[in-house]
Amino acid sequence: MKDLAPLAAAGCRFVRLARGEKRPLGAAWQHKSTDDLDAVAAWLAARSNVGILLGPDSGVIDVEYDDPAGRDQLAAYGVLDIPTPTWRSARGEHRLFRWEPWMPAAAAVKAGDLEIRIGGRAAQSVLPPSRHPSGAAYEWIIDPATPIAGFPCQLLAEAAA
């Protein structure tokens, strides 16, 4: 739980996910998000996964890639050098950035080999210590206590191109 405390303190909200899955539990799940770490601890004790709500209600977005081409794209823009909470999933990496009011009202946009999960509509990303459906554990690469960085705008410029 201590890993999620800095994110909760930053205003992030969490979503209960099905055990070993990426799927949120229940209808209108985005309206059931919480910043109550005791509730999240109970979910994890019940072996549920946990996700982070993306968009204006949490104030964060997730930039992710699933293959080496996506990593290369982030490297080309210098994004790999930006300290921000980052975690590894079974196929790639996820980086949190601050949500901005000017961002498109979309759940996600593609930018080359990247997916930018904005959360303008219902969107979430699975967080450590959850388990991927393959059984692999999600793991922090850059400590979640690291301040959430501002969004590198050049990534959305590529999506618009």
CORQUIFEN-V321098 format. One record per backbone hydrogen bond with DSSP energy under -1.0 kcal/mol. NH is the residue of the N-H (numbers start at 1). CO is the residue of the C=O. E is the energy in kcal/mol with one decimal. If there is no record, write none. Layout:
nh:NH co:CO e:E
nh:NH co:CO e:E
//
This chain:
nh:5 co:1 e:-1.2
nh:8 co:4 e:-2.4
nh:9 co:5 e:-2.6
nh:10 co:6 e:-1.2
nh:11 co:8 e:-1.7
nh:12 co:7 e:-2.5
nh:14 co:34 e:-3.8
nh:15 co:51 e:-2.5
nh:17 co:49 e:-2.6
nh:18 co:23 e:-2.9
nh:21 co:18 e:-2.1
nh:25 co:16 e:-2.2
nh:31 co:28 e:-1.7
nh:32 co:29 e:-1.7
nh:34 co:14 e:-2.1
nh:40 co:36 e:-1.9
nh:41 co:37 e:-2.4
nh:42 co:38 e:-1.8
nh:43 co:39 e:-2.0
nh:44 co:40 e:-2.5
nh:45 co:41 e:-2.4
nh:46 co:42 e:-1.6
nh:47 co:44 e:-1.7
nh:48 co:43 e:-2.6
nh:49 co:17 e:-1.0
nh:51 co:15 e:-2.8
nh:52 co:125 e:-2.7
nh:53 co:13 e:-2.6
nh:54 co:123 e:-2.5
nh:55 co:60 e:-3.3
nh:58 co:55 e:-1.0
nh:59 co:55 e:-2.8
nh:61 co:97 e:-2.7
nh:62 co:117 e:-2.1
nh:63 co:95 e:-2.7
nh:64 co:115 e:-2.7
nh:65 co:93 e:-1.7
nh:71 co:67 e:-1.6
nh:72 co:68 e:-2.6
nh:73 co:69 e:-1.9
nh:74 co:70 e:-2.2
nh:75 co:71 e:-2.5
nh:76 co:72 e:-2.3
nh:77 co:73 e:-1.2
nh:78 co:75 e:-1.4
nh:79 co:74 e:-2.1
nh:81 co:78 e:-1.1
nh:82 co:79 e:-1.6
nh:86 co:142 e:-1.5
nh:87 co:94 e:-2.1
nh:88 co:139 e:-3.4
nh:89 co:92 e:-3.0
nh:94 co:87 e:-2.7
nh:95 co:63 e:-2.1
nh:96 co:85 e:-2.5
nh:97 co:61 e:-2.0
nh:98 co:149 e:-2.6
nh:99 co:59 e:-2.0
nh:103 co:100 e:-2.0
nh:106 co:104 e:-2.0
nh:109 co:116 e:-2.0
nh:111 co:114 e:-1.9
nh:114 co:111 e:-1.7
nh:115 co:64 e:-2.4
nh:116 co:109 e:-3.1
nh:117 co:62 e:-3.3
nh:119 co:107 e:-1.6
nh:120 co:106 e:-2.5
nh:125 co:52 e:-1.6
nh:127 co:50 e:-2.9
nh:130 co:127 e:-2.0
nh:132 co:136 e:-3.4
nh:135 co:132 e:-2.7
nh:138 co:130 e:-2.6
nh:139 co:88 e:-1.8
nh:141 co:86 e:-3.1
nh:142 co:86 e:-1.9
nh:146 co:143 e:-2.1
nh:153 co:151 e:-1.2
nh:155 co:152 e:-2.2
nh:157 co:153 e:-1.6
nh:158 co:154 e:-1.5
nh:159 co:155 e:-1.4
nh:160 co:156 e:-1.8
//
